[in-house]
Amino acid sequence: MKLQYDQESDSLYIDFADRPSVGSREVSDGVVADFDSDGVLVGLDIEHASQRLDLTRIETAHLPSQITRVA
């Protein structure tokens, strides 16, 4: 999973899978879900992210022990 923040557009993209999106649906005002060809969720785009979320803190809890960290 990757989190990508674009400060210029104040948009946060959460990439759940390394597969291309073939369809999108707005699931809430300013939140767009991307789906692959099988209908599986591959990402979320959150507009005006800094107004909706606390971007100063990211926590993880109860993740599998085999995690690859990317700097």
N, CA, C and O of each residue as an XYZ file, in Angstrom:
284
protein
N       0.851     -1.161      0.000
C       0.000      0.000      0.000
C       0.904      1.233      0.000
O       1.915      1.280      0.701
N       0.519      2.228     -0.801
C       1.266      3.479     -0.858
C       0.322      4.641     -0.581
O      -0.833      4.643     -1.007
N       0.837      5.622      0.137
C       0.118      6.870      0.351
C       0.862      7.945     -0.427
O       2.070      8.116     -0.263
N       0.137      8.671     -1.275
C       0.753      9.718     -2.078
C      -0.053     11.003     -1.893
O      -1.247     11.053     -2.188
N       0.623     12.036     -1.401
C      -0.047     13.303     -1.156
C       0.456     14.332     -2.152
O       1.664     14.480     -2.334
N      -0.449     15.040     -2.792
C      -0.121     16.128     -3.711
C      -0.521     17.432     -3.029
O      -1.706     17.743     -2.906
N       0.471     18.183     -2.590
C       0.210     19.407     -1.843
C      -0.493     20.456     -2.710
O      -1.347     21.196     -2.222
N      -0.136     20.517     -3.978
C      -0.725     21.526     -4.866
C      -2.239     21.355     -5.000
O      -2.978     22.340     -4.987
N      -2.701     20.110     -5.128
C      -4.145     19.869     -5.262
C      -4.795     19.474     -3.940
O      -6.012     19.309     -3.868
N      -3.974     19.321     -2.885
C      -4.448     18.866     -1.570
C      -5.232     17.570     -1.707
O      -6.335     17.425     -1.180
N      -4.629     16.630     -2.430
C      -5.259     15.344     -2.693
C      -4.381     14.219     -2.145
O      -3.163     14.227     -2.322
N      -5.011     13.257     -1.481
C      -4.311     12.082     -0.965
C      -4.793     10.869     -1.739
O      -5.994     10.606     -1.807
N      -3.853     10.125     -2.327
C      -4.202      8.895     -3.024
C      -3.661      7.723     -2.222
O      -2.476      7.676     -1.893
N      -4.532      6.785     -1.915
C      -4.134      5.558     -1.218
C      -4.180      4.447     -2.246
O      -5.250      4.076     -2.729
N      -3.019      3.921     -2.574
C      -2.861      2.896     -3.595
C      -2.817      1.536     -2.895
O      -1.838      1.214     -2.222
N      -3.874      0.743     -3.054
C      -3.968     -0.546     -2.366
C      -3.308     -1.681     -3.126
O      -2.887     -2.668     -2.523
N      -3.213     -1.553     -4.442
C      -2.680     -2.644     -5.259
C      -1.944     -2.072     -6.458
O      -2.273     -0.991     -6.949
N      -0.959     -2.798     -6.917
C      -0.181     -2.381     -8.072
C      -0.836     -2.919     -9.351
O      -0.212     -3.628    -10.141
N      -2.107     -2.560     -9.527
C      -2.860     -2.957    -10.718
C      -3.532     -1.718    -11.282
O      -3.882     -0.808    -10.531
N      -3.715     -1.670    -12.583
C      -4.346     -0.486    -13.172
C      -5.826     -0.391    -12.826
O      -6.523     -1.392    -12.659
N      -6.267      0.839    -12.727
C      -7.687      1.112    -12.510
C      -8.379      1.166    -13.865
O      -7.864      1.761    -14.812
N      -9.549      0.540    -13.951
C     -10.320      0.606    -15.195
C     -11.660      1.296    -14.975
O     -12.398      1.555    -15.925
N     -11.965      1.591    -13.719
C     -13.218      2.266    -13.413
C     -13.132      2.984    -12.085
O     -12.365      2.610    -11.198
N     -13.939      4.027    -11.969
C     -13.958      4.822    -10.743
C     -15.392      5.146    -10.362
O     -16.287      5.207    -11.205
N     -15.583      5.355     -9.051
C     -16.909      5.746     -8.561
C     -16.730      6.659     -7.358
O     -15.949      6.367     -6.452
N     -17.463      7.767     -7.361
C     -17.432      8.657     -6.202
C     -18.291      8.018     -5.117
O     -19.502      7.872     -5.279
N     -17.657      7.639     -4.014
C     -18.345      6.923     -2.944
C     -18.815      7.850     -1.840
O     -19.649      7.479     -1.015
N     -18.278      9.050     -1.831
C     -18.656     10.091     -0.885
C     -18.223     11.403     -1.519
O     -17.407     11.397     -2.440
N     -18.741     12.510     -1.055
C     -18.372     13.790     -1.627
C     -16.861     13.985     -1.561
O     -16.299     14.102     -0.473
N     -16.201     14.021     -2.715
C     -14.763     14.224     -2.765
C     -13.925     12.999     -2.528
O     -12.707     13.112     -2.393
N     -14.537     11.819     -2.471
C     -13.791     10.571     -2.288
C     -14.138      9.646     -3.459
O     -15.287      9.243     -3.635
N     -13.113      9.324     -4.252
C     -13.310      8.510     -5.441
C     -12.590      7.177     -5.257
O     -11.406      7.137     -4.923
N     -13.322      6.089     -5.478
C     -12.762      4.741     -5.388
C     -12.421      4.260     -6.788
O     -13.225      4.407     -7.710
N     -11.230      3.682     -6.955
C     -10.789      3.118     -8.222
C     -10.828      1.600     -8.144
O     -10.455      1.005     -7.133
N     -11.291      0.980     -9.236
C     -11.457     -0.468     -9.279
C     -10.714     -1.060    -10.475
O     -10.583     -0.411    -11.513
N     -10.227     -2.301    -10.328
C      -9.575     -2.986    -11.441
C     -10.625     -3.683    -12.315
O     -11.825     -3.528    -12.090
N     -10.177     -4.434    -13.294
C     -11.093     -5.075    -14.239
C     -11.974     -6.143    -13.601
O     -12.990     -6.529    -14.177
N     -11.597     -6.624    -12.418
C     -12.411     -7.610    -11.688
C     -13.340     -6.955    -10.680
O     -14.068     -7.646     -9.967
N     -13.324     -5.629    -10.612
C     -14.168     -4.917     -9.660
C     -13.579     -4.816     -8.271
O     -14.278     -4.455     -7.324
N     -12.286     -5.135     -8.136
C     -11.604     -5.087     -6.843
C     -11.058     -3.675     -6.618
O     -10.477     -3.074     -7.522
N     -11.247     -3.160     -5.421
C     -10.763     -1.830     -5.056
C      -9.236     -1.797     -5.135
O      -8.558     -2.614     -4.512
N      -8.700     -0.840     -5.910
C      -7.247     -0.711     -6.025
C      -6.736      0.618     -5.485
O      -5.532      0.772     -5.277
N      -7.634      1.591     -5.251
C      -7.179      2.861     -4.724
C      -8.311      3.785     -4.331
O      -9.454      3.616     -4.756
N      -7.972      4.768     -3.509
C      -8.908      5.811     -3.089
C      -8.243      7.163     -3.283
O      -7.086      7.356     -2.912
N      -8.977      8.089     -3.861
C      -8.511      9.459     -4.034
C      -9.360     10.355     -3.145
O     -10.584     10.386     -3.273
N      -8.709     11.083     -2.241
C      -9.417     11.937     -1.295
C      -9.064     13.386     -1.584
O      -7.932     13.816     -1.363
N     -10.046     14.140     -2.080
C      -9.851     15.560     -2.366
C      -9.930     16.361     -1.067
O     -10.594     15.953     -0.115
N      -9.243     17.506     -1.042
C      -9.205     18.386      0.135
C      -8.799     17.586      1.381
O      -9.388     17.720      2.454
N      -7.784     16.761      1.199
C      -7.368     15.822      2.242
C      -6.991     16.502      3.557
O      -7.322     15.997      4.630
N      -6.307     17.633      3.484
C      -5.870     18.278      4.727
C      -7.039     18.841      5.524
O      -6.911     19.081      6.725
N      -8.173     19.052      4.872
C      -9.360     19.527      5.569
C     -10.165     18.367      6.163
O     -10.949     18.562      7.091
N      -9.968     17.167      5.628
C     -10.726     15.987      6.066
C      -9.967     15.096      7.040
O     -10.563     14.396      7.858
N      -8.632     15.135      6.938
C      -7.790     14.196      7.684
C      -6.676     14.926      8.425
O      -6.286     16.032      8.050
N      -6.171     14.298      9.476
C      -4.983     14.798     10.158
C      -3.779     14.191      9.452
O      -3.407     13.050      9.726
N      -3.172     14.945      8.550
C      -2.059     14.440      7.754
C      -0.721     14.534      8.478
O       0.310     14.169      7.912
N      -0.718     15.014      9.711
C       0.526     15.133     10.466
C       0.895     13.829     11.169
O       1.984     13.708     11.730
N      -0.003     12.866     11.137
C       0.236     11.626     11.875
C      -0.321     10.435     11.100
O      -1.477     10.439     10.677
N       0.516      9.420     10.923
C       0.085      8.179     10.285
C       0.473      7.039     11.220
O       1.636      6.918     11.606
N      -0.485      6.215     11.578
C      -0.241      5.080     12.461
C      -0.576      3.783     11.747
O      -1.433      3.743     10.864
N       0.104      2.742     12.136
C      -0.244      1.397     11.674
C      -0.432      0.524     12.912
O       0.201      0.735     13.947
N      -1.298     -0.438     12.781
C      -1.543     -1.339     13.910
C      -1.859     -2.730     13.390
O      -2.603     -2.885     12.422
N      -1.304     -3.721     14.022
C      -1.609     -5.120     13.741
C      -1.397     -5.493     12.279
O      -2.252     -6.132     11.666
N      -0.256     -5.096     11.721
C       0.075     -5.451     10.358
C       0.829     -6.775     10.336
O       1.446     -7.153     11.331
N       0.783     -7.482      9.206
C       1.551     -8.730      9.108
C       3.023     -8.472      9.360
O       3.500     -7.358      9.140
N       3.743     -9.469      9.813
C       5.145     -9.293     10.180
C       6.062     -9.125      8.979
O       7.174     -8.621      9.136
N       5.643     -9.525      7.799
C       6.476     -9.406      6.615
C       6.060     -8.185      5.802
O       5.257     -8.275      4.874
N       6.626     -7.047      6.176
C       6.292     -5.785      5.528
C       7.567     -5.216      4.909
O       8.617     -5.179      5.550
N       7.461     -4.780      3.671
C       8.573     -4.125      3.002
C       8.445     -2.631      3.220
O       7.412     -2.032      2.922
N       9.493     -2.045      3.736
C       9.476     -0.603      3.975
C      10.197      0.086      2.823
O      11.294     -0.315      2.434
N       9.580      1.110      2.291
C      10.158      1.888      1.212
C      10.464      3.280      1.745
O       9.593      3.939      2.312
N      11.684      3.719      1.564
C      12.067      5.047      2.062
C      11.678      6.142      1.110
O      11.931      7.316      1.383
